[in-house]
Amino acid sequence: AESDVKKAYPIVISLTVATLSSVALSISSLFWKYSAVYASSIFAVILKGTMYATHLSFIQTVYPVEHQGKA
């Protein structure tokens, strides 16, 4: 009986390791997926802000503020 238990140990350990590693992989893939979405949304906000600021400065350069007031 003891020898059977000793034979079963490596199988149990390998199964446990496999299960844990698959769980860790799925968690990390979910984490990477959501962090990528989060990072891309932050990047989009930064990009929009930069474009908006560039647009504003462009408008102020082409049409100075005093001309805007008169128009």
PDB file of N, CA, C and O in Angstrom:
ATOM      1  N   ALA A   1       0.838  -1.198   0.000  1.00  0.00           N
ATOM      2  CA  ALA A   1       0.000   0.000   0.000  1.00  0.00           C
ATOM      3  C   ALA A   1       0.875   1.250   0.000  1.00  0.00           C
ATOM      4  O   ALA A   1       0.593   2.221  -0.702  1.00  0.00           O
ATOM      5  N   GLU A   2       1.960   1.210   0.813  1.00  0.00           N
ATOM      6  CA  GLU A   2       2.842   2.377   0.876  1.00  0.00           C
ATOM      7  C   GLU A   2       3.519   2.631  -0.459  1.00  0.00           C
ATOM      8  O   GLU A   2       3.689   3.782  -0.863  1.00  0.00           O
ATOM      9  N   SER A   3       3.909   1.557  -1.150  1.00  0.00           N
ATOM     10  CA  SER A   3       4.583   1.722  -2.435  1.00  0.00           C
ATOM     11  C   SER A   3       3.624   2.342  -3.459  1.00  0.00           C
ATOM     12  O   SER A   3       4.042   3.141  -4.297  1.00  0.00           O
ATOM     13  N   ASP A   4       2.342   1.975  -3.390  1.00  0.00           N
ATOM     14  CA  ASP A   4       1.348   2.571  -4.287  1.00  0.00           C
ATOM     15  C   ASP A   4       1.230   4.075  -4.033  1.00  0.00           C
ATOM     16  O   ASP A   4       1.154   4.873  -4.967  1.00  0.00           O
ATOM     17  N   VAL A   5       1.217   4.442  -2.750  1.00  0.00           N
ATOM     18  CA  VAL A   5       1.132   5.857  -2.386  1.00  0.00           C
ATOM     19  C   VAL A   5       2.361   6.597  -2.910  1.00  0.00           C
ATOM     20  O   VAL A   5       2.248   7.693  -3.460  1.00  0.00           O
ATOM     21  N   LYS A   6       3.544   5.984  -2.732  1.00  0.00           N
ATOM     22  CA  LYS A   6       4.774   6.621  -3.206  1.00  0.00           C
ATOM     23  C   LYS A   6       4.780   6.746  -4.726  1.00  0.00           C
ATOM     24  O   LYS A   6       5.311   7.714  -5.271  1.00  0.00           O
ATOM     25  N   LYS A   7       4.180   5.753  -5.418  1.00  0.00           N
ATOM     26  CA  LYS A   7       4.076   5.841  -6.877  1.00  0.00           C
ATOM     27  C   LYS A   7       3.116   6.963  -7.276  1.00  0.00           C
ATOM     28  O   LYS A   7       3.312   7.638  -8.286  1.00  0.00           O
ATOM     29  N   ALA A   8       2.085   7.144  -6.468  1.00  0.00           N
ATOM     30  CA  ALA A   8       1.064   8.141  -6.797  1.00  0.00           C
ATOM     31  C   ALA A   8       1.553   9.570  -6.548  1.00  0.00           C
ATOM     32  O   ALA A   8       1.044  10.508  -7.162  1.00  0.00           O
ATOM     33  N   TYR A   9       2.530   9.746  -5.658  1.00  0.00           N
ATOM     34  CA  TYR A   9       3.010  11.094  -5.329  1.00  0.00           C
ATOM     35  C   TYR A   9       3.424  11.921  -6.550  1.00  0.00           C
ATOM     36  O   TYR A   9       2.953  13.047  -6.707  1.00  0.00           O
ATOM     37  N   PRO A  10       4.292  11.389  -7.417  1.00  0.00           N
ATOM     38  CA  PRO A  10       4.702  12.206  -8.576  1.00  0.00           C
ATOM     39  C   PRO A  10       3.532  12.592  -9.468  1.00  0.00           C
ATOM     40  O   PRO A  10       3.499  13.694 -10.015  1.00  0.00           O
ATOM     41  N   ILE A  11       2.559  11.673  -9.614  1.00  0.00           N
ATOM     42  CA  ILE A  11       1.383  11.954 -10.440  1.00  0.00           C
ATOM     43  C   ILE A  11       0.573  13.086  -9.819  1.00  0.00           C
ATOM     44  O   ILE A  11       0.165  14.022 -10.506  1.00  0.00           O
ATOM     45  N   VAL A  12       0.347  12.988  -8.507  1.00  0.00           N
ATOM     46  CA  VAL A  12      -0.428  14.010  -7.804  1.00  0.00           C
ATOM     47  C   VAL A  12       0.288  15.356  -7.888  1.00  0.00           C
ATOM     48  O   VAL A  12      -0.329  16.386  -8.157  1.00  0.00           O
ATOM     49  N   ILE A  13       1.601  15.331  -7.653  1.00  0.00           N
ATOM     50  CA  ILE A  13       2.380  16.572  -7.690  1.00  0.00           C
ATOM     51  C   ILE A  13       2.335  17.185  -9.086  1.00  0.00           C
ATOM     52  O   ILE A  13       2.131  18.390  -9.233  1.00  0.00           O
ATOM     53  N   SER A  14       2.528  16.348 -10.115  1.00  0.00           N
ATOM     54  CA  SER A  14       2.526  16.880 -11.483  1.00  0.00           C
ATOM     55  C   SER A  14       1.148  17.419 -11.852  1.00  0.00           C
ATOM     56  O   SER A  14       1.038  18.444 -12.525  1.00  0.00           O
ATOM     57  N   LEU A  15       0.085  16.721 -11.406  1.00  0.00           N
ATOM     58  CA  LEU A  15      -1.273  17.203 -11.663  1.00  0.00           C
ATOM     59  C   LEU A  15      -1.512  18.541 -10.971  1.00  0.00           C
ATOM     60  O   LEU A  15      -2.084  19.463 -11.553  1.00  0.00           O
ATOM     61  N   THR A  16      -1.058  18.632  -9.710  1.00  0.00           N
ATOM     62  CA  THR A  16      -1.231  19.872  -8.961  1.00  0.00           C
ATOM     63  C   THR A  16      -0.486  21.018  -9.636  1.00  0.00           C
ATOM     64  O   THR A  16      -1.024  22.114  -9.794  1.00  0.00           O
ATOM     65  N   VAL A  17       0.755  20.753 -10.033  1.00  0.00           N
ATOM     66  CA  VAL A  17       1.559  21.774 -10.703  1.00  0.00           C
ATOM     67  C   VAL A  17       0.897  22.200 -12.013  1.00  0.00           C
ATOM     68  O   VAL A  17       0.839  23.387 -12.334  1.00  0.00           O
ATOM     69  N   ALA A  18       0.397  21.211 -12.766  1.00  0.00           N
ATOM     70  CA  ALA A  18      -0.259  21.514 -14.037  1.00  0.00           C
ATOM     71  C   ALA A  18      -1.501  22.370 -13.820  1.00  0.00           C
ATOM     72  O   ALA A  18      -1.738  23.336 -14.546  1.00  0.00           O
ATOM     73  N   THR A  19      -2.303  21.998 -12.798  1.00  0.00           N
ATOM     74  CA  THR A  19      -3.516  22.758 -12.509  1.00  0.00           C
ATOM     75  C   THR A  19      -3.180  24.182 -12.100  1.00  0.00           C
ATOM     76  O   THR A  19      -3.769  25.143 -12.595  1.00  0.00           O
ATOM     77  N   LEU A  20      -2.215  24.303 -11.181  1.00  0.00           N
ATOM     78  CA  LEU A  20      -1.821  25.631 -10.712  1.00  0.00           C
ATOM     79  C   LEU A  20      -1.275  26.479 -11.849  1.00  0.00           C
ATOM     80  O   LEU A  20      -1.596  27.663 -11.955  1.00  0.00           O
ATOM     81  N   SER A  21      -0.449  25.875 -12.703  1.00  0.00           N
ATOM     82  CA  SER A  21       0.144  26.647 -13.792  1.00  0.00           C
ATOM     83  C   SER A  21      -0.919  27.070 -14.797  1.00  0.00           C
ATOM     84  O   SER A  21      -0.852  28.173 -15.339  1.00  0.00           O
ATOM     85  N   SER A  22      -1.908  26.196 -15.055  1.00  0.00           N
ATOM     86  CA  SER A  22      -2.964  26.572 -15.998  1.00  0.00           C
ATOM     87  C   SER A  22      -3.820  27.695 -15.422  1.00  0.00           C
ATOM     88  O   SER A  22      -4.211  28.615 -16.140  1.00  0.00           O
ATOM     89  N   VAL A  23      -4.111  27.617 -14.112  1.00  0.00           N
ATOM     90  CA  VAL A  23      -4.870  28.681 -13.451  1.00  0.00           C
ATOM     91  C   VAL A  23      -4.090  29.993 -13.515  1.00  0.00           C
ATOM     92  O   VAL A  23      -4.647  31.046 -13.824  1.00  0.00           O
ATOM     93  N   ALA A  24      -2.792  29.913 -13.219  1.00  0.00           N
ATOM     94  CA  ALA A  24      -1.954  31.107 -13.259  1.00  0.00           C
ATOM     95  C   ALA A  24      -1.898  31.686 -14.669  1.00  0.00           C
ATOM     96  O   ALA A  24      -1.928  32.903 -14.851  1.00  0.00           O
ATOM     97  N   LEU A  25      -1.817  30.804 -15.665  1.00  0.00           N
ATOM     98  CA  LEU A  25      -1.790  31.259 -17.058  1.00  0.00           C
ATOM     99  C   LEU A  25      -3.081  31.967 -17.429  1.00  0.00           C
ATOM    100  O   LEU A  25      -3.055  33.024 -18.059  1.00  0.00           O
ATOM    101  N   SER A  26      -4.216  31.386 -17.039  1.00  0.00           N
ATOM    102  CA  SER A  26      -5.494  32.003 -17.393  1.00  0.00           C
ATOM    103  C   SER A  26      -5.653  33.349 -16.694  1.00  0.00           C
ATOM    104  O   SER A  26      -6.139  34.310 -17.292  1.00  0.00           O
ATOM    105  N   ILE A  27      -5.239  33.418 -15.416  1.00  0.00           N
ATOM    106  CA  ILE A  27      -5.311  34.681 -14.680  1.00  0.00           C
ATOM    107  C   ILE A  27      -4.422  35.729 -15.335  1.00  0.00           C
ATOM    108  O   ILE A  27      -4.831  36.876 -15.516  1.00  0.00           O
ATOM    109  N   SER A  28      -3.200  35.330 -15.689  1.00  0.00           N
ATOM    110  CA  SER A  28      -2.275  36.296 -16.282  1.00  0.00           C
ATOM    111  C   SER A  28      -2.753  36.738 -17.661  1.00  0.00           C
ATOM    112  O   SER A  28      -2.573  37.897 -18.036  1.00  0.00           O
ATOM    113  N   SER A  29      -3.366  35.817 -18.426  1.00  0.00           N
ATOM    114  CA  SER A  29      -3.866  36.209 -19.747  1.00  0.00           C
ATOM    115  C   SER A  29      -5.027  37.181 -19.604  1.00  0.00           C
ATOM    116  O   SER A  29      -5.123  38.151 -20.356  1.00  0.00           O
ATOM    117  N   LEU A  30      -5.916  36.926 -18.637  1.00  0.00           N
ATOM    118  CA  LEU A  30      -7.004  37.865 -18.363  1.00  0.00           C
ATOM    119  C   LEU A  30      -6.444  39.214 -17.947  1.00  0.00           C
ATOM    120  O   LEU A  30      -6.896  40.259 -18.416  1.00  0.00           O
ATOM    121  N   PHE A  31      -5.443  39.179 -17.051  1.00  0.00           N
ATOM    122  CA  PHE A  31      -4.831  40.416 -16.575  1.00  0.00           C
ATOM    123  C   PHE A  31      -4.230  41.191 -17.730  1.00  0.00           C
ATOM    124  O   PHE A  31      -4.418  42.403 -17.835  1.00  0.00           O
ATOM    125  N   TRP A  32      -3.497  40.489 -18.612  1.00  0.00           N
ATOM    126  CA  TRP A  32      -2.866  41.164 -19.747  1.00  0.00           C
ATOM    127  C   TRP A  32      -3.912  41.720 -20.689  1.00  0.00           C
ATOM    128  O   TRP A  32      -3.743  42.809 -21.236  1.00  0.00           O
ATOM    129  N   LYS A  33      -5.018  40.962 -20.886  1.00  0.00           N
ATOM    130  CA  LYS A  33      -6.067  41.433 -21.787  1.00  0.00           C
ATOM    131  C   LYS A  33      -6.666  42.733 -21.249  1.00  0.00           C
ATOM    132  O   LYS A  33      -6.793  43.716 -21.979  1.00  0.00           O
ATOM    133  N   TYR A  34      -7.032  42.728 -19.961  1.00  0.00           N
ATOM    134  CA  TYR A  34      -7.665  43.915 -19.400  1.00  0.00           C
ATOM    135  C   TYR A  34      -6.691  45.073 -19.258  1.00  0.00           C
ATOM    136  O   TYR A  34      -7.070  46.227 -19.458  1.00  0.00           O
ATOM    137  N   SER A  35      -5.434  44.782 -18.913  1.00  0.00           N
ATOM    138  CA  SER A  35      -4.462  45.866 -18.790  1.00  0.00           C
ATOM    139  C   SER A  35      -4.171  46.470 -20.155  1.00  0.00           C
ATOM    140  O   SER A  35      -3.916  47.670 -20.265  1.00  0.00           O
ATOM    141  N   ALA A  36      -4.208  45.630 -21.210  1.00  0.00           N
ATOM    142  CA  ALA A  36      -4.012  46.153 -22.566  1.00  0.00           C
ATOM    143  C   ALA A  36      -5.166  47.073 -22.945  1.00  0.00           C
ATOM    144  O   ALA A  36      -4.952  48.140 -23.520  1.00  0.00           O
ATOM    145  N   VAL A  37      -6.393  46.657 -22.620  1.00  0.00           N
ATOM    146  CA  VAL A  37      -7.562  47.499 -22.901  1.00  0.00           C
ATOM    147  C   VAL A  37      -7.455  48.809 -22.131  1.00  0.00           C
ATOM    148  O   VAL A  37      -7.698  49.885 -22.677  1.00  0.00           O
ATOM    149  N   TYR A  38      -7.085  48.701 -20.843  1.00  0.00           N
ATOM    150  CA  TYR A  38      -6.959  49.879 -19.989  1.00  0.00           C
ATOM    151  C   TYR A  38      -5.881  50.813 -20.518  1.00  0.00           C
ATOM    152  O   TYR A  38      -6.086  52.024 -20.600  1.00  0.00           O
ATOM    153  N   ALA A  39      -4.728  50.246 -20.876  1.00  0.00           N
ATOM    154  CA  ALA A  39      -3.618  51.053 -21.381  1.00  0.00           C
ATOM    155  C   ALA A  39      -3.994  51.715 -22.696  1.00  0.00           C
ATOM    156  O   ALA A  39      -3.655  52.875 -22.925  1.00  0.00           O
ATOM    157  N   SER A  40      -4.699  50.981 -23.571  1.00  0.00           N
ATOM    158  CA  SER A  40      -5.069  51.569 -24.859  1.00  0.00           C
ATOM    159  C   SER A  40      -6.079  52.692 -24.663  1.00  0.00           C
ATOM    160  O   SER A  40      -6.041  53.682 -25.393  1.00  0.00           O
ATOM    161  N   SER A  41      -6.991  52.559 -23.685  1.00  0.00           N
ATOM    162  CA  SER A  41      -7.955  53.631 -23.439  1.00  0.00           C
ATOM    163  C   SER A  41      -7.245  54.863 -22.886  1.00  0.00           C
ATOM    164  O   SER A  41      -7.569  55.990 -23.261  1.00  0.00           O
ATOM    165  N   ILE A  42      -6.269  54.648 -21.988  1.00  0.00           N
ATOM    166  CA  ILE A  42      -5.471  55.765 -21.478  1.00  0.00           C
ATOM    167  C   ILE A  42      -4.723  56.426 -22.628  1.00  0.00           C
ATOM    168  O   ILE A  42      -4.671  57.652 -22.726  1.00  0.00           O
ATOM    169  N   PHE A  43      -4.141  55.596 -23.500  1.00  0.00           N
ATOM    170  CA  PHE A  43      -3.403  56.111 -24.651  1.00  0.00           C
ATOM    171  C   PHE A  43      -4.329  56.915 -25.558  1.00  0.00           C
ATOM    172  O   PHE A  43      -3.940  57.963 -26.073  1.00  0.00           O
ATOM    173  N   ALA A  44      -5.564  56.423 -25.756  1.00  0.00           N
ATOM    174  CA  ALA A  44      -6.525  57.130 -26.598  1.00  0.00           C
ATOM    175  C   ALA A  44      -6.878  58.485 -25.992  1.00  0.00           C
ATOM    176  O   ALA A  44      -6.971  59.483 -26.708  1.00  0.00           O
ATOM    177  N   VAL A  45      -7.075  58.523 -24.672  1.00  0.00           N
ATOM    178  CA  VAL A  45      -7.393  59.782 -23.995  1.00  0.00           C
ATOM    179  C   VAL A  45      -6.234  60.767 -24.141  1.00  0.00           C
ATOM    180  O   VAL A  45      -6.445  61.944 -24.431  1.00  0.00           O
ATOM    181  N   ILE A  46      -5.004  60.275 -23.936  1.00  0.00           N
ATOM    182  CA  ILE A  46      -3.822  61.129 -24.076  1.00  0.00           C
ATOM    183  C   ILE A  46      -3.715  61.638 -25.508  1.00  0.00           C
ATOM    184  O   ILE A  46      -3.426  62.812 -25.740  1.00  0.00           O
ATOM    185  N   LEU A  47      -3.950  60.747 -26.462  1.00  0.00           N
ATOM    186  CA  LEU A  47      -3.860  61.120 -27.873  1.00  0.00           C
ATOM    187  C   LEU A  47      -4.906  62.175 -28.215  1.00  0.00           C
ATOM    188  O   LEU A  47      -4.601  63.153 -28.899  1.00  0.00           O
ATOM    189  N   LYS A  48      -6.144  61.981 -27.741  1.00  0.00           N
ATOM    190  CA  LYS A  48      -7.202  62.956 -27.994  1.00  0.00           C
ATOM    191  C   LYS A  48      -6.858  64.294 -27.355  1.00  0.00           C
ATOM    192  O   LYS A  48      -7.052  65.347 -27.962  1.00  0.00           O
ATOM    193  N   GLY A  49      -6.348  64.249 -26.130  1.00  0.00           N
ATOM    194  CA  GLY A  49      -5.968  65.485 -25.452  1.00  0.00           C
ATOM    195  C   GLY A  49      -4.863  66.217 -26.193  1.00  0.00           C
ATOM    196  O   GLY A  49      -4.907  67.438 -26.341  1.00  0.00           O
ATOM    197  N   THR A  50      -3.874  65.467 -26.659  1.00  0.00           N
ATOM    198  CA  THR A  50      -2.773  66.071 -27.408  1.00  0.00           C
ATOM    199  C   THR A  50      -3.281  66.677 -28.706  1.00  0.00           C
ATOM    200  O   THR A  50      -2.900  67.788 -29.073  1.00  0.00           O
ATOM    201  N   MET A  51      -4.148  65.938 -29.403  1.00  0.00           N
ATOM    202  CA  MET A  51      -4.708  66.446 -30.658  1.00  0.00           C
ATOM    203  C   MET A  51      -5.533  67.697 -30.404  1.00  0.00           C
ATOM    204  O   MET A  51      -5.467  68.654 -31.174  1.00  0.00           O
ATOM    205  N   TYR A  52      -6.313  67.693 -29.321  1.00  0.00           N
ATOM    206  CA  TYR A  52      -7.151  68.847 -28.986  1.00  0.00           C
ATOM    207  C   TYR A  52      -6.288  70.058 -28.656  1.00  0.00           C
ATOM    208  O   TYR A  52      -6.568  71.170 -29.105  1.00  0.00           O
ATOM    209  N   ALA A  53      -5.229  69.837 -27.864  1.00  0.00           N
ATOM    210  CA  ALA A  53      -4.324  70.932 -27.508  1.00  0.00           C
ATOM    211  C   ALA A  53      -3.625  71.477 -28.750  1.00  0.00           C
ATOM    212  O   ALA A  53      -3.482  72.689 -28.911  1.00  0.00           O
ATOM    213  N   THR A  54      -3.192  70.572 -29.625  1.00  0.00           N
ATOM    214  CA  THR A  54      -2.554  70.996 -30.873  1.00  0.00           C
ATOM    215  C   THR A  54      -3.536  71.778 -31.727  1.00  0.00           C
ATOM    216  O   THR A  54      -3.176  72.784 -32.339  1.00  0.00           O
ATOM    217  N   HIS A  55      -4.773  71.314 -31.766  1.00  0.00           N
ATOM    218  CA  HIS A  55      -5.826  71.980 -32.527  1.00  0.00           C
ATOM    219  C   HIS A  55      -6.061  73.392 -31.987  1.00  0.00           C
ATOM    220  O   HIS A  55      -6.164  74.348 -32.756  1.00  0.00           O
ATOM    221  N   LEU A  56      -6.146  73.515 -30.659  1.00  0.00           N
ATOM    222  CA  LEU A  56      -6.360  74.822 -30.032  1.00  0.00           C
ATOM    223  C   LEU A  56      -5.202  75.764 -30.314  1.00  0.00           C
ATOM    224  O   LEU A  56      -5.410  76.923 -30.672  1.00  0.00           O
ATOM    225  N   SER A  57      -3.980  75.264 -30.152  1.00  0.00           N
ATOM    226  CA  SER A  57      -2.818  76.129 -30.382  1.00  0.00           C
ATOM    227  C   SER A  57      -2.737  76.517 -31.855  1.00  0.00           C
ATOM    228  O   SER A  57      -2.326  77.629 -32.186  1.00  0.00           O
ATOM    229  N   PHE A  58      -3.130  75.597 -32.738  1.00  0.00           N
ATOM    230  CA  PHE A  58      -3.143  75.886 -34.178  1.00  0.00           C
ATOM    231  C   PHE A  58      -4.151  76.994 -34.483  1.00  0.00           C
ATOM    232  O   PHE A  58      -3.859  77.924 -35.233  1.00  0.00           O
ATOM    233  N   ILE A  59      -5.352  76.879 -33.885  1.00  0.00           N
ATOM    234  CA  ILE A  59      -6.388  77.902 -34.085  1.00  0.00           C
ATOM    235  C   ILE A  59      -5.890  79.251 -33.567  1.00  0.00           C
ATOM    236  O   ILE A  59      -6.078  80.274 -34.225  1.00  0.00           O
ATOM    237  N   GLN A  60      -5.259  79.257 -32.396  1.00  0.00           N
ATOM    238  CA  GLN A  60      -4.785  80.513 -31.817  1.00  0.00           C
ATOM    239  C   GLN A  60      -3.630  81.087 -32.623  1.00  0.00           C
ATOM    240  O   GLN A  60      -3.430  82.301 -32.645  1.00  0.00           O
ATOM    241  N   THR A  61      -2.868  80.221 -33.288  1.00  0.00           N
ATOM    242  CA  THR A  61      -1.767  80.718 -34.116  1.00  0.00           C
ATOM    243  C   THR A  61      -2.311  81.297 -35.416  1.00  0.00           C
ATOM    244  O   THR A  61      -1.895  82.373 -35.845  1.00  0.00           O
ATOM    245  N   VAL A  62      -3.239  80.581 -36.040  1.00  0.00           N
ATOM    246  CA  VAL A  62      -3.780  81.024 -37.330  1.00  0.00           C
ATOM    247  C   VAL A  62      -4.733  82.198 -37.135  1.00  0.00           C
ATOM    248  O   VAL A  62      -4.628  83.218 -37.816  1.00  0.00           O
ATOM    249  N   TYR A  63      -5.672  82.037 -36.189  1.00  0.00           N
ATOM    250  CA  TYR A  63      -6.596  83.116 -35.867  1.00  0.00           C
ATOM    251  C   TYR A  63      -6.267  83.611 -34.470  1.00  0.00           C
ATOM    252  O   TYR A  63      -6.684  82.978 -33.500  1.00  0.00           O
ATOM    253  N   PRO A  64      -5.548  84.700 -34.320  1.00  0.00           N
ATOM    254  CA  PRO A  64      -5.257  85.201 -32.973  1.00  0.00           C
ATOM    255  C   PRO A  64      -6.537  85.540 -32.211  1.00  0.00           C
ATOM    256  O   PRO A  64      -7.597  85.746 -32.801  1.00  0.00           O
ATOM    257  N   VAL A  65      -6.408  85.592 -30.874  1.00  0.00           N
ATOM    258  CA  VAL A  65      -7.583  85.718 -30.003  1.00  0.00           C
ATOM    259  C   VAL A  65      -8.317  87.028 -30.272  1.00  0.00           C
ATOM    260  O   VAL A  65      -9.547  87.053 -30.228  1.00  0.00           O
ATOM    261  N   GLU A  66      -7.596  88.122 -30.550  1.00  0.00           N
ATOM    262  CA  GLU A  66      -8.277  89.401 -30.759  1.00  0.00           C
ATOM    263  C   GLU A  66      -9.132  89.363 -32.028  1.00  0.00           C
ATOM    264  O   GLU A  66     -10.179  90.008 -32.085  1.00  0.00           O
ATOM    265  N   HIS A  67      -8.697  88.616 -33.041  1.00  0.00           N
ATOM    266  CA  HIS A  67      -9.511  88.482 -34.245  1.00  0.00           C
ATOM    267  C   HIS A  67     -10.766  87.658 -33.948  1.00  0.00           C
ATOM    268  O   HIS A  67     -11.840  87.939 -34.479  1.00  0.00           O
ATOM    269  N   GLN A  68     -10.622  86.638 -33.094  1.00  0.00           N
ATOM    270  CA  GLN A  68     -11.779  85.829 -32.720  1.00  0.00           C
ATOM    271  C   GLN A  68     -12.811  86.703 -32.012  1.00  0.00           C
ATOM    272  O   GLN A  68     -14.011  86.562 -32.247  1.00  0.00           O
ATOM    273  N   GLY A  69     -12.345  87.611 -31.143  1.00  0.00           N
ATOM    274  CA  GLY A  69     -13.259  88.485 -30.411  1.00  0.00           C
ATOM    275  C   GLY A  69     -14.004  89.413 -31.353  1.00  0.00           C
ATOM    276  O   GLY A  69     -15.199  89.646 -31.172  1.00  0.00           O
ATOM    277  N   LYS A  70     -13.314  89.951 -32.362  1.00  0.00           N
ATOM    278  CA  LYS A  70     -13.968  90.864 -33.301  1.00  0.00           C
ATOM    279  C   LYS A  70     -14.945  90.120 -34.207  1.00  0.00           C
ATOM    280  O   LYS A  70     -15.991  90.655 -34.576  1.00  0.00           O
ATOM    281  N   ALA A  71     -14.596  88.870 -34.567  1.00  0.00           N
ATOM    282  CA  ALA A  71     -15.479  88.098 -35.433  1.00  0.00           C
ATOM    283  C   ALA A  71     -16.678  87.642 -34.605  1.00  0.00           C
ATOM    284  O   ALA A  71     -17.567  86.969 -35.125  1.00  0.00           O
TER     285      ALA A  71
END
